[in-house]
Amino acid sequence: MNVRWRKSRYSSGVNDQHCVELGRLEEGIGVRDSKDPDADHLTLTPAEFATLVRSIKRHGER
């Protein structure tokens, strides 16, 4: 499977220190460090990814 990675629009930081990319995988959703695309990635199920996004949004509201 050829994965098309896209940079998260919420990634930011000085010199792009805090950048992640997302990609749709057969097993779910891949999350990787955009500064090191050849390294491993984290694979989440759609439900896990949704929980992660909700948690990030809640944390940002504080």
MIKE-420157 format. One record per residue: x, y, z of N, C-alpha, C, O in turn; residue in one letter. Coordinates in steps of 0.2 Angstrom, whole numbers, padded with zeros to 4 digits, always signed. Example, Ala and Ser with C-alpha at 12.3 -4.5 7.8 and 13.67 -1.06 7.14 Angstrom:
<nodes>
+0066-0028+0039+0062-0022+0039+0066-0016+0039+0071-0017+0042A+0064-0011+0035+0068-0005+0036+0064+0000+0039+0067+0006+0040S
</nodes>
This chain:
<nodes>
+0004-0006+0000+0000+0000+0000+0004+0006+0000+0009+0007+0004M+0003+0011-0005+0007+0017-0005+0003+0022-0001-0002+0024-0002N+0007+0024+0005+0003+0029+0010+0005+0036+0008+0011+0038+0006V+0000+0040+0007+0001+0047+0006+0000+0051+0013-0005+0051+0016R+0006+0053+0015+0006+0056+0022+0005+0064+0021+0007+0067+0016W+0001+0067+0026+0000+0074+0026+0002+0077+0032+0001+0074+0038R+0004+0083+0032+0006+0086+0038+0000+0089+0042-0004+0092+0039K+0000+0088+0048-0005+0090+0052-0006+0098+0052+0000+0101+0053S-0011+0101+0051-0012+0108+0051-0011+0111+0058-0009+0117+0059R-0011+0107+0063-0009+0109+0070-0002+0109+0072+0000+0111+0077Y+0002+0106+0067+0009+0106+0069+0012+0113+0068+0010+0117+0064S+0017+0114+0073+0020+0121+0073+0026+0120+0078+0027+0115+0081S+0029+0126+0078+0035+0127+0083+0040+0130+0079+0041+0130+0073G+0045+0132+0083+0051+0135+0080+0055+0130+0076+0056+0124+0078V+0056+0131+0070+0059+0127+0065+0056+0120+0065+0059+0115+0064N+0049+0120+0065+0045+0114+0064+0047+0109+0069+0047+0103+0067D+0048+0111+0075+0050+0106+0080+0045+0101+0082+0046+0095+0084Q+0038+0103+0082+0033+0099+0084+0028+0097+0078+0022+0099+0078H+0031+0094+0073+0027+0092+0067+0025+0085+0067+0030+0080+0068C+0019+0083+0065+0017+0076+0064+0014+0076+0057+0011+0081+0055V+0014+0070+0055+0011+0068+0048+0006+0062+0050+0007+0058+0054E+0000+0063+0046-0005+0057+0046-0005+0054+0040-0005+0057+0034L-0007+0047+0040-0008+0044+0034-0013+0038+0035-0013+0035+0040G-0017+0037+0030-0022+0031+0031-0018+0025+0029-0015+0024+0023R-0018+0020+0033-0015+0013+0033-0021+0008+0032-0026+0009+0034L-0019+0002+0030-0024-0003+0030-0026-0005+0037-0032-0007+0038E-0022-0004+0042-0023-0006+0049-0027+0000+0052-0029-0001+0058E-0027+0006+0050-0030+0011+0053-0026+0018+0051-0026+0019+0045G-0024+0022+0056-0021+0029+0054-0014+0029+0057-0013+0027+0063I-0010+0031+0053-0003+0031+0055-0001+0038+0057-0004+0043+0054G+0003+0039+0062+0005+0045+0065+0013+0045+0065+0016+0040+0068V+0017+0050+0062+0024+0049+0062+0027+0056+0063+0023+0061+0062R+0033+0056+0065+0037+0063+0065+0039+0065+0058+0043+0061+0055D+0037+0071+0056+0038+0073+0050+0046+0075+0049+0048+0075+0043S+0049+0076+0054+0057+0077+0054+0061+0071+0052+0066+0071+0050K+0057+0065+0054+0061+0058+0053+0056+0053+0049+0054+0049+0052D+0054+0055+0043+0049+0051+0040+0051+0043+0039+0047+0039+0037P+0058+0042+0039+0060+0035+0038+0060+0031+0044+0061+0025+0044D+0058+0034+0050+0058+0030+0056+0051+0027+0057+0047+0028+0052A+0050+0023+0062+0043+0020+0063+0038+0025+0064+0039+0031+0065D+0032+0022+0064+0026+0027+0065+0021+0023+0070+0022+0017+0071H+0017+0027+0073+0012+0024+0077+0006+0023+0073+0003+0027+0069L+0003+0017+0074-0003+0015+0071-0009+0015+0076-0009+0011+0081T-0014+0019+0074-0020+0019+0079-0026+0017+0075-0027+0018+0069L-0031+0014+0078-0037+0012+0075-0041+0019+0074-0040+0024+0078T-0046+0019+0070-0050+0025+0069-0053+0027+0076-0053+0033+0078P-0055+0023+0080-0058+0024+0087-0053+0027+0091-0054+0032+0095A-0047+0024+0091-0041+0027+0095-0039+0034+0093-0038+0038+0097E-0039+0035+0086-0037+0041+0084-0043+0047+0086-0041+0052+0087F-0049+0045+0085-0054+0050+0087-0053+0051+0095-0054+0057+0097A-0052+0047+0099-0051+0048+0106-0045+0053+0107-0045+0057+0111T-0039+0051+0103-0034+0056+0104-0035+0063+0102-0033+0068+0105L-0039+0064+0096-0041+0071+0094-0045+0074+0099-0044+0080+0101V-0050+0070+0102-0054+0073+0107-0050+0076+0113-0051+0081+0116R-0045+0071+0115-0041+0073+0121-0037+0079+0119-0036+0083+0124S-0034+0080+0114-0030+0085+0112-0034+0092+0112-0032+0097+0114I-0040+0091+0109-0045+0097+0109-0046+0099+0116-0046+0105+0117K-0048+0095+0120-0050+0096+0127-0044+0100+0131-0044+0104+0134R-0038+0097+0129-0032+0100+0133-0030+0107+0130-0028+0111+0134H-0032+0108+0124-0031+0115+0121-0036+0120+0124-0034+0126+0123G-0041+0118+0127-0046+0123+0129-0045+0125+0136-0048+0130+0139E-0040+0122+0139-0038+0124+0146-0035+0131+0147-0033+0133+0152R
</nodes>
